[in-house]
Amino acid sequence: MKKELYRLRQGVEEELAMLKEKQAAALDDFKESEEALDAAGIEFSHPVDENNEEVLTRRSKMVEYKSHLTKQEEVRIAAEREEIKRARLLRSGGESAAAQITSGSMNADYAASAQLEL
């Protein structure tokens, strides 16, 4: 397993180095066009700026997704805590506690499902 991970890491590092080389070459190739556009007074978006914007957009989407997963996890944790609370009350309080818990848990279940829909 470790050997596979090391090989995978090495492959990723090699690919990253190759991509960085390609990026540097493309940036060098663009210098001539950049100078011509500047000389002509034409406004343009620099490829580095466009790339940085794409990276920020991708990161933003990842943070939103992570936030969504975190909210779902919080709902699961709250439901599990409620289940533990019910189990403890059932052990100590008998049937009247069970009836009270059941009515309370229905409200908690509704709140949890409403939270998931958000």
N, CA, C and O atoms as a GROMACS GRO file, in nm:
protein
  472
    1MET      N    1   0.083  -0.120   0.000
    1MET     CA    2   0.000   0.000   0.000
    1MET      C    3   0.087   0.126   0.000
    1MET      O    4   0.064   0.218  -0.078
    2LYS      N    5   0.189   0.128   0.090
    2LYS     CA    6   0.276   0.245   0.097
    2LYS      C    7   0.351   0.265  -0.033
    2LYS      O    8   0.368   0.378  -0.080
    3LYS      N    9   0.398   0.154  -0.091
    3LYS     CA   10   0.473   0.164  -0.216
    3LYS      C   11   0.386   0.223  -0.327
    3LYS      O   12   0.432   0.304  -0.408
    4GLU      N   13   0.260   0.182  -0.329
    4GLU     CA   14   0.166   0.236  -0.428
    4GLU      C   15   0.149   0.386  -0.409
    4GLU      O   16   0.149   0.463  -0.505
    5LEU      N   17   0.135   0.428  -0.284
    5LEU     CA   18   0.118   0.570  -0.255
    5LEU      C   19   0.243   0.650  -0.293
    5LEU      O   20   0.232   0.760  -0.346
    6TYR      N   21   0.362   0.592  -0.267
    6TYR     CA   22   0.485   0.661  -0.306
    6TYR      C   23   0.495   0.674  -0.457
    6TYR      O   24   0.535   0.778  -0.508
    7ARG      N   25   0.458   0.567  -0.529
    7ARG     CA   26   0.459   0.572  -0.675
    7ARG      C   27   0.359   0.675  -0.727
    7ARG      O   28   0.389   0.752  -0.818
    8LEU      N   29   0.242   0.676  -0.668
    8LEU     CA   30   0.140   0.773  -0.707
    8LEU      C   31   0.188   0.916  -0.680
    8LEU      O   32   0.172   1.005  -0.763
    9ARG      N   33   0.249   0.936  -0.564
    9ARG     CA   34   0.302   1.068  -0.530
    9ARG      C   35   0.410   1.110  -0.629
    9ARG      O   36   0.412   1.224  -0.675
   10GLN      N   37   0.498   1.018  -0.662
   10GLN     CA   38   0.605   1.049  -0.757
   10GLN      C   39   0.545   1.086  -0.893
   10GLN      O   40   0.591   1.180  -0.957
   11GLY      N   41   0.444   1.012  -0.936
   11GLY     CA   42   0.379   1.042  -1.063
   11GLY      C   43   0.314   1.179  -1.062
   11GLY      O   44   0.322   1.253  -1.160
   12VAL      N   45   0.248   1.212  -0.952
   12VAL     CA   46   0.183   1.343  -0.939
   12VAL      C   47   0.287   1.454  -0.938
   12VAL      O   48   0.268   1.558  -1.002
   13GLU      N   49   0.397   1.433  -0.866
   13GLU     CA   50   0.504   1.534  -0.863
   13GLU      C   51   0.564   1.555  -1.001
   13GLU      O   52   0.593   1.669  -1.039
   14GLU      N   53   0.584   1.447  -1.076
   14GLU     CA   54   0.638   1.459  -1.212
   14GLU      C   55   0.542   1.534  -1.302
   14GLU      O   56   0.583   1.620  -1.381
   15GLU      N   57   0.414   1.502  -1.290
   15GLU     CA   58   0.313   1.570  -1.372
   15GLU      C   59   0.306   1.719  -1.335
   15GLU      O   60   0.292   1.804  -1.423
   16LEU      N   61   0.315   1.749  -1.206
   16LEU     CA   62   0.312   1.888  -1.162
   16LEU      C   63   0.433   1.964  -1.216
   16LEU      O   64   0.419   2.078  -1.262
   17ALA      N   65   0.550   1.903  -1.212
   17ALA     CA   66   0.670   1.968  -1.267
   17ALA      C   67   0.654   1.994  -1.416
   17ALA      O   68   0.691   2.100  -1.465
   18MET      N   69   0.598   1.896  -1.488
   18MET     CA   70   0.576   1.912  -1.632
   18MET      C   71   0.477   2.026  -1.659
   18MET      O   72   0.497   2.106  -1.751
   19LEU      N   73   0.371   2.034  -1.579
   19LEU     CA   74   0.272   2.141  -1.597
   19LEU      C   75   0.333   2.278  -1.566
   19LEU      O   76   0.302   2.376  -1.634
   20LYS      N   77   0.418   2.285  -1.464
   20LYS     CA   78   0.483   2.412  -1.432
   20LYS      C   79   0.575   2.455  -1.546
   20LYS      O   80   0.582   2.574  -1.578
   21GLU      N   81   0.645   2.359  -1.606
   21GLU     CA   82   0.730   2.391  -1.721
   21GLU      C   83   0.647   2.442  -1.838
   21GLU      O   84   0.683   2.540  -1.903
   22LYS      N   85   0.535   2.375  -1.864
   22LYS     CA   86   0.447   2.419  -1.974
   22LYS      C   87   0.392   2.559  -1.946
   22LYS      O   88   0.381   2.641  -2.037
   23GLN      N   89   0.357   2.585  -1.821
   23GLN     CA   90   0.304   2.716  -1.784
   23GLN      C   91   0.410   2.824  -1.806
   23GLN      O   92   0.380   2.931  -1.860
   24ALA      N   93   0.533   2.796  -1.764
   24ALA     CA   94   0.641   2.893  -1.783
   24ALA      C   95   0.667   2.918  -1.931
   24ALA      O   96   0.689   3.032  -1.972
   25ALA      N   97   0.664   2.811  -2.012
   25ALA     CA   98   0.685   2.826  -2.157
   25ALA      C   99   0.572   2.908  -2.220
   25ALA      O  100   0.598   2.994  -2.304
   26ALA      N  101   0.449   2.882  -2.179
   26ALA     CA  102   0.335   2.956  -2.233
   26ALA      C  103   0.343   3.103  -2.194
   26ALA      O  104   0.310   3.191  -2.274
   27LEU      N  105   0.388   3.130  -2.073
   27LEU     CA  106   0.403   3.268  -2.028
   27LEU      C  107   0.510   3.340  -2.109
   27LEU      O  108   0.493   3.456  -2.147
   28ASP      N  109   0.621   3.270  -2.136
   28ASP     CA  110   0.726   3.328  -2.221
   28ASP      C  111   0.673   3.354  -2.362
   28ASP      O  112   0.702   3.458  -2.422
   29ASP      N  113   0.595   3.260  -2.415
   29ASP     CA  114   0.539   3.276  -2.549
   29ASP      C  115   0.443   3.394  -2.555
   29ASP      O  116   0.430   3.458  -2.660
   30PHE      N  117   0.377   3.424  -2.446
   30PHE     CA  118   0.279   3.532  -2.444
   30PHE      C  119   0.344   3.670  -2.434
   30PHE      O  120   0.282   3.771  -2.470
   31LYS      N  121   0.468   3.677  -2.388
   31LYS     CA  122   0.535   3.806  -2.368
   31LYS      C  123   0.531   3.892  -2.494
   31LYS      O  124   0.504   4.012  -2.487
   32GLU      N  125   0.559   3.833  -2.610
   32GLU     CA  126   0.559   3.908  -2.735
   32GLU      C  127   0.420   3.966  -2.764
   32GLU      O  128   0.407   4.082  -2.801
   33SER      N  129   0.318   3.883  -2.746
   33SER     CA  130   0.181   3.931  -2.767
   33SER      C  131   0.145   4.039  -2.666
   33SER      O  132   0.080   4.138  -2.700
   34GLU      N  133   0.188   4.020  -2.543
   34GLU     CA  134   0.160   4.118  -2.438
   34GLU      C  135   0.221   4.254  -2.473
   34GLU      O  136   0.156   4.357  -2.460
   35GLU      N  137   0.345   4.251  -2.518
   35GLU     CA  138   0.412   4.376  -2.556
   35GLU      C  139   0.341   4.443  -2.673
   35GLU      O  140   0.326   4.565  -2.674
   36ALA      N  141   0.297   4.364  -2.772
   36ALA     CA  142   0.227   4.420  -2.888
   36ALA      C  143   0.093   4.480  -2.846
   36ALA      O  144   0.056   4.588  -2.893
   37LEU      N  145   0.020   4.412  -2.759
   37LEU     CA  146  -0.108   4.464  -2.711
   37LEU      C  147  -0.088   4.592  -2.632
   37LEU      O  148  -0.164   4.688  -2.648
   38ASP      N  149   0.013   4.594  -2.546
   38ASP     CA  150   0.042   4.715  -2.469
   38ASP      C  151   0.080   4.831  -2.562
   38ASP      O  152   0.035   4.944  -2.542
   39ALA      N  153   0.162   4.802  -2.662
   39ALA     CA  154   0.206   4.906  -2.756
   39ALA      C  155   0.088   4.962  -2.835
   39ALA      O  156   0.085   5.081  -2.867
   40ALA      N  157  -0.008   4.876  -2.866
   40ALA     CA  158  -0.125   4.919  -2.943
   40ALA      C  159  -0.231   4.984  -2.853
   40ALA      O  160  -0.329   5.039  -2.903
   41GLY      N  161  -0.209   4.979  -2.722
   41GLY     CA  162  -0.305   5.040  -2.630
   41GLY      C  163  -0.433   4.959  -2.614
   41GLY      O  164  -0.536   5.013  -2.576
   42ILE      N  165  -0.425   4.832  -2.643
   42ILE     CA  166  -0.543   4.744  -2.632
   42ILE      C  167  -0.547   4.683  -2.492
   42ILE      O  168  -0.449   4.626  -2.445
   43GLU      N  169  -0.663   4.698  -2.428
   43GLU     CA  170  -0.680   4.637  -2.296
   43GLU      C  171  -0.706   4.488  -2.312
   43GLU      O  172  -0.776   4.446  -2.404
   44PHE      N  173  -0.650   4.410  -2.221
   44PHE     CA  174  -0.668   4.265  -2.226
   44PHE      C  175  -0.655   4.208  -2.086
   44PHE      O  176  -0.601   4.272  -1.996
   45SER      N  177  -0.706   4.089  -2.071
   45SER     CA  178  -0.689   4.018  -1.944
   45SER      C  179  -0.566   3.929  -1.957
   45SER      O  180  -0.557   3.846  -2.048
   46HIS      N  181  -0.473   3.947  -1.867
   46HIS     CA  182  -0.351   3.867  -1.871
   46HIS      C  183  -0.386   3.722  -1.835
   46HIS      O  184  -0.467   3.699  -1.745
   47PRO      N  185  -0.327   3.626  -1.904
   47PRO     CA  186  -0.356   3.484  -1.875
   47PRO      C  187  -0.330   3.446  -1.730
   47PRO      O  188  -0.400   3.361  -1.674
   48VAL      N  189  -0.230   3.506  -1.667
   48VAL     CA  190  -0.202   3.476  -1.527
   48VAL      C  191  -0.318   3.522  -1.439
   48VAL      O  192  -0.359   3.452  -1.347
   49ASP      N  193  -0.372   3.641  -1.470
   49ASP     CA  194  -0.487   3.692  -1.394
   49ASP      C  195  -0.609   3.602  -1.414
   49ASP      O  196  -0.682   3.573  -1.319
   50GLU      N  197  -0.631   3.559  -1.538
   50GLU     CA  198  -0.744   3.469  -1.567
   50GLU      C  199  -0.728   3.338  -1.492
   50GLU      O  200  -0.824   3.285  -1.436
   51ASN      N  201  -0.606   3.285  -1.492
   51ASN     CA  202  -0.579   3.159  -1.422
   51ASN      C  203  -0.602   3.176  -1.272
   51ASN      O  204  -0.662   3.090  -1.208
   52ASN      N  205  -0.554   3.286  -1.216
   52ASN     CA  206  -0.574   3.311  -1.073
   52ASN      C  207  -0.722   3.320  -1.039
   52ASN      O  208  -0.765   3.272  -0.934
   53GLU      N  209  -0.800   3.381  -1.126
   53GLU     CA  210  -0.945   3.392  -1.104
   53GLU      C  211  -1.010   3.254  -1.107
   53GLU      O  212  -1.098   3.224  -1.025
   54GLU      N  213  -0.967   3.169  -1.201
   54GLU     CA  214  -1.021   3.033  -1.208
   54GLU      C  215  -0.987   2.954  -1.082
   54GLU      O  216  -1.070   2.879  -1.031
   55VAL      N  217  -0.865   2.971  -1.032
   55VAL     CA  218  -0.823   2.902  -0.910
   55VAL      C  219  -0.909   2.948  -0.793
   55VAL      O  220  -0.955   2.865  -0.713
   56LEU      N  221  -0.931   3.078  -0.782
   56LEU     CA  222  -1.014   3.130  -0.672
   56LEU      C  223  -1.158   3.081  -0.682
   56LEU      O  224  -1.220   3.050  -0.581
   57THR      N  225  -1.211   3.074  -0.804
   57THR     CA  226  -1.347   3.023  -0.824
   57THR      C  227  -1.355   2.877  -0.781
   57THR      O  228  -1.451   2.837  -0.714
   58ARG      N  229  -1.256   2.798  -0.820
   58ARG     CA  230  -1.253   2.656  -0.784
   58ARG      C  231  -1.243   2.640  -0.633
   58ARG      O  232  -1.313   2.557  -0.574
   59ARG      N  233  -1.156   2.719  -0.570
   59ARG     CA  234  -1.142   2.712  -0.424
   59ARG      C  235  -1.272   2.750  -0.355
   59ARG      O  236  -1.310   2.689  -0.256
   60SER      N  237  -1.339   2.852  -0.407
   60SER     CA  238  -1.465   2.896  -0.349
   60SER      C  239  -1.569   2.785  -0.355
   60SER      O  240  -1.641   2.761  -0.257
   61LYS      N  241  -1.576   2.717  -0.469
   61LYS     CA  242  -1.671   2.606  -0.482
   61LYS      C  243  -1.637   2.494  -0.384
   61LYS      O  244  -1.726   2.432  -0.326
   62MET      N  245  -1.508   2.467  -0.367
   62MET     CA  246  -1.467   2.362  -0.274
   62MET      C  247  -1.504   2.398  -0.130
   62MET      O  248  -1.546   2.311  -0.054
   63VAL      N  249  -1.488   2.525  -0.094
   63VAL     CA  250  -1.523   2.569   0.041
   63VAL      C  251  -1.674   2.558   0.062
   63VAL      O  252  -1.719   2.516   0.168
   64GLU      N  253  -1.753   2.595  -0.041
   64GLU     CA  254  -1.899   2.582  -0.031
   64GLU      C  255  -1.938   2.436  -0.012
   64GLU      O  256  -2.024   2.404   0.070
   65TYR      N  257  -1.876   2.347  -0.089
   65TYR     CA  258  -1.906   2.204  -0.078
   65TYR      C  259  -1.868   2.152   0.060
   65TYR      O  260  -1.943   2.077   0.123
   66LYS      N  261  -1.750   2.193   0.108
   66LYS     CA  262  -1.706   2.151   0.240
   66LYS      C  263  -1.802   2.202   0.348
   66LYS      O  264  -1.833   2.130   0.443
   67SER      N  265  -1.848   2.324   0.333
   67SER     CA  266  -1.943   2.382   0.427
   67SER      C  267  -2.073   2.302   0.428
   67SER      O  268  -2.130   2.275   0.534
   68HIS      N  269  -2.119   2.264   0.309
   68HIS     CA  270  -2.242   2.185   0.298
   68HIS      C  271  -2.224   2.050   0.368
   68HIS      O  272  -2.313   2.006   0.440
   69LEU      N  273  -2.111   1.985   0.346
   69LEU     CA  274  -2.086   1.857   0.411
   69LEU      C  275  -2.077   1.873   0.562
   69LEU      O  276  -2.123   1.787   0.637
   70THR      N  277  -2.018   1.982   0.606
   70THR     CA  278  -2.006   2.007   0.749
   70THR      C  279  -2.144   2.024   0.812
   70THR      O  280  -2.169   1.973   0.921
   71LYS      N  281  -2.233   2.097   0.743
   71LYS     CA  282  -2.368   2.114   0.795
   71LYS      C  283  -2.439   1.980   0.806
   71LYS      O  284  -2.507   1.954   0.906
   72GLN      N  285  -2.423   1.896   0.705
   72GLN     CA  286  -2.486   1.764   0.710
   72GLN      C  287  -2.429   1.683   0.827
   72GLN      O  288  -2.503   1.613   0.896
   73GLU      N  289  -2.298   1.694   0.848
   73GLU     CA  290  -2.235   1.622   0.958
   73GLU      C  291  -2.287   1.674   1.092
   73GLU      O  292  -2.310   1.596   1.184
   74GLU      N  293  -2.306   1.806   1.104
   74GLU     CA  294  -2.360   1.863   1.228
   74GLU      C  295  -2.500   1.809   1.256
   74GLU      O  296  -2.534   1.782   1.370
   75VAL      N  297  -2.580   1.795   1.150
   75VAL     CA  298  -2.716   1.741   1.167
   75VAL      C  299  -2.708   1.596   1.214
   75VAL      O  300  -2.784   1.555   1.302
   76ARG      N  301  -2.618   1.519   1.154
   76ARG     CA  302  -2.602   1.379   1.195
   76ARG      C  303  -2.558   1.370   1.341
   76ARG      O  304  -2.607   1.286   1.417
   77ILE      N  305  -2.465   1.456   1.379
   77ILE     CA  306  -2.416   1.455   1.517
   77ILE      C  307  -2.528   1.492   1.614
   77ILE      O  308  -2.543   1.429   1.719
   78ALA      N  309  -2.608   1.592   1.578
   78ALA     CA  310  -2.721   1.631   1.663
   78ALA      C  311  -2.821   1.517   1.677
   78ALA      O  312  -2.873   1.492   1.785
   79ALA      N  313  -2.847   1.446   1.567
   79ALA     CA  314  -2.939   1.333   1.572
   79ALA      C  315  -2.883   1.222   1.659
   79ALA      O  316  -2.957   1.158   1.734
   80GLU      N  317  -2.754   1.198   1.650
   80GLU     CA  318  -2.692   1.094   1.732
   80GLU      C  319  -2.696   1.132   1.879
   80GLU      O  320  -2.721   1.048   1.965
   81ARG      N  321  -2.672   1.259   1.908
   81ARG     CA  322  -2.681   1.305   2.048
   81ARG      C  323  -2.822   1.286   2.101
   81ARG      O  324  -2.842   1.245   2.215
   82GLU      N  325  -2.921   1.317   2.018
   82GLU     CA  326  -3.061   1.299   2.057
   82GLU      C  327  -3.091   1.152   2.084
   82GLU      O  328  -3.162   1.118   2.179
   83GLU      N  329  -3.036   1.065   2.001
   83GLU     CA  330  -3.056   0.921   2.019
   83GLU      C  331  -2.995   0.875   2.151
   83GLU      O  332  -3.054   0.794   2.222
   84ILE      N  333  -2.877   0.925   2.184
   84ILE     CA  334  -2.812   0.890   2.311
   84ILE      C  335  -2.895   0.941   2.428
   84ILE      O  336  -2.912   0.872   2.528
   85LYS      N  337  -2.946   1.063   2.414
   85LYS     CA  338  -3.030   1.122   2.520
   85LYS      C  339  -3.154   1.035   2.541
   85LYS      O  340  -3.193   1.008   2.655
   86ARG      N  341  -3.216   0.992   2.429
   86ARG     CA  342  -3.334   0.905   2.439
   86ARG      C  343  -3.302   0.775   2.510
   86ARG      O  344  -3.377   0.730   2.596
   87ALA      N  345  -3.189   0.716   2.474
   87ALA     CA  346  -3.150   0.589   2.535
   87ALA      C  347  -3.127   0.605   2.685
   87ALA      O  348  -3.167   0.520   2.764
   88ARG      N  349  -3.063   0.714   2.724
   88ARG     CA  350  -3.039   0.738   2.867
   88ARG      C  351  -3.170   0.759   2.942
   88ARG      O  352  -3.188   0.707   3.052
   89LEU      N  353  -3.261   0.837   2.882
   89LEU     CA  354  -3.389   0.861   2.948
   89LEU      C  355  -3.472   0.733   2.958
   89LEU      O  356  -3.541   0.711   3.056
   90LEU      N  357  -3.464   0.651   2.855
   90LEU     CA  358  -3.537   0.524   2.859
   90LEU      C  359  -3.485   0.435   2.972
   90LEU      O  360  -3.562   0.368   3.039
   91ARG      N  361  -3.355   0.436   2.991
   91ARG     CA  362  -3.297   0.355   3.098
   91ARG      C  363  -3.341   0.405   3.235
   91ARG      O  364  -3.368   0.325   3.325
   92SER      N  365  -3.347   0.536   3.250
   92SER     CA  366  -3.374   0.590   3.384
   92SER      C  367  -3.521   0.620   3.410
   92SER      O  368  -3.565   0.614   3.524
   93GLY      N  369  -3.599   0.654   3.304
   93GLY     CA  370  -3.733   0.704   3.329
   93GLY      C  371  -3.847   0.611   3.295
   93GLY      O  372  -3.960   0.639   3.335
   94GLY      N  373  -3.825   0.506   3.225
   94GLY     CA  374  -3.934   0.416   3.192
   94GLY      C  375  -4.020   0.466   3.078
   94GLY      O  376  -3.974   0.541   2.993
   95GLU      N  377  -4.148   0.424   3.078
   95GLU     CA  378  -4.239   0.449   2.966
   95GLU      C  379  -4.280   0.595   2.953
   95GLU      O  380  -4.290   0.646   2.841
   96SER      N  381  -4.303   0.665   3.064
   96SER     CA  382  -4.345   0.806   3.053
   96SER      C  383  -4.234   0.889   2.989
   96SER      O  384  -4.262   0.980   2.911
   97ALA      N  385  -4.110   0.858   3.023
   97ALA     CA  386  -3.998   0.928   2.961
   97ALA      C  387  -3.990   0.894   2.813
   97ALA      O  388  -3.958   0.980   2.731
   98ALA      N  389  -4.020   0.769   2.778
   98ALA     CA  390  -4.016   0.728   2.638
   98ALA      C  391  -4.118   0.804   2.557
   98ALA      O  392  -4.090   0.846   2.444
   99ALA      N  393  -4.238   0.824   2.613
   99ALA     CA  394  -4.342   0.899   2.542
   99ALA      C  395  -4.299   1.044   2.524
   99ALA      O  396  -4.320   1.104   2.419
  100GLN      N  397  -4.239   1.100   2.628
  100GLN     CA  398  -4.193   1.238   2.620
  100GLN      C  399  -4.081   1.251   2.517
  100GLN      O  400  -4.078   1.347   2.440
  101ILE      N  401  -3.992   1.157   2.515
  101ILE     CA  402  -3.880   1.158   2.420
  101ILE      C  403  -3.931   1.145   2.278
  101ILE      O  404  -3.885   1.216   2.189
  102THR      N  405  -4.027   1.056   2.258
  102THR     CA  406  -4.078   1.033   2.123
  102THR      C  407  -4.138   1.160   2.067
  102THR      O  408  -4.114   1.194   1.951
  103SER      N  409  -4.217   1.231   2.147
  103SER     CA  410  -4.276   1.356   2.096
  103SER      C  411  -4.167   1.460   2.072
  103SER      O  412  -4.175   1.535   1.975
  104GLY      N  413  -4.068   1.465   2.158
  104GLY     CA  414  -3.957   1.559   2.139
  104GLY      C  415  -3.870   1.521   2.021
  104GLY      O  416  -3.820   1.608   1.950
  105SER      N  417  -3.852   1.391   2.000
  105SER     CA  418  -3.765   1.348   1.890
  105SER      C  419  -3.830   1.374   1.756
  105SER      O  420  -3.761   1.396   1.656
  106MET      N  421  -3.963   1.370   1.751
  106MET     CA  422  -4.030   1.400   1.625
  106MET      C  423  -4.002   1.544   1.586
  106MET      O  424  -3.981   1.573   1.468
  107ASN      N  425  -4.001   1.634   1.683
  107ASN     CA  426  -3.966   1.773   1.654
  107ASN      C  427  -3.820   1.784   1.610
  107ASN      O  428  -3.788   1.859   1.518
  108ALA      N  429  -3.732   1.708   1.675
  108ALA     CA  430  -3.591   1.711   1.638
  108ALA      C  431  -3.570   1.653   1.499
  108ALA      O  432  -3.491   1.705   1.421
  109ASP      N  433  -3.644   1.544   1.467
  109ASP     CA  434  -3.633   1.484   1.334
  109ASP      C  435  -3.680   1.581   1.228
  109ASP      O  436  -3.620   1.591   1.121
  110TYR      N  437  -3.788   1.654   1.257
  110TYR     CA  438  -3.838   1.753   1.162
  110TYR      C  439  -3.734   1.863   1.141
  110TYR      O  440  -3.709   1.905   1.028
  111ALA      N  441  -3.674   1.909   1.250
  111ALA     CA  442  -3.573   2.015   1.240
  111ALA      C  443  -3.452   1.966   1.161
  111ALA      O  444  -3.395   2.040   1.081
  112ALA      N  445  -3.413   1.841   1.184
  112ALA     CA  446  -3.298   1.785   1.112
  112ALA      C  447  -3.327   1.774   0.963
  112ALA      O  448  -3.242   1.807   0.881
  113SER      N  449  -3.448   1.728   0.928
  113SER     CA  450  -3.480   1.715   0.785
  113SER      C  451  -3.493   1.853   0.721
  113SER      O  452  -3.457   1.871   0.605
  114ALA      N  453  -3.544   1.950   0.795
  114ALA     CA  454  -3.554   2.086   0.741
  114ALA      C  455  -3.414   2.143   0.719
  114ALA      O  456  -3.390   2.214   0.622
  115GLN      N  457  -3.321   2.112   0.810
  115GLN     CA  458  -3.183   2.159   0.796
  115GLN      C  459  -3.118   2.098   0.673
  115GLN      O  460  -3.044   2.166   0.602
  116LEU      N  461  -3.143   1.971   0.646
  116LEU     CA  462  -3.086   1.904   0.529
  116LEU      C  463  -3.137   1.964   0.400
  116LEU      O  464  -3.064   1.968   0.300
  117GLU      N  465  -3.261   2.010   0.399
  117GLU     CA  466  -3.319   2.066   0.277
  117GLU      C  467  -3.257   2.200   0.242
  117GLU      O  468  -3.259   2.241   0.126
  118LEU      N  469  -3.203   2.269   0.342
  118LEU     CA  470  -3.139   2.399   0.318
  118LEU      C  471  -3.017   2.376   0.237
  118LEU      O  472  -2.946   2.471   0.203
   0.00000   0.00000   0.00000
